[in-house]
Amino acid sequence: PDQLGCPTGILFDRHENLYVVDWGNNRVQKFDIDPDKNC
């Protein structure tokens, strides 16, 4: 689940999250991109 199968799109929201559409794994994966939270 840590790898993307066939990413086809991305979206950023106002809460500094990144969403990646992973067509190969039939899912949307959410990533928190706030550098202060990922120390």
Secondary structure, DSSP 8 states (H G I E B T S, - for coil): --S-SSEEEEEE-TTSEEEEEEGGGTEEEEEE--TTT--
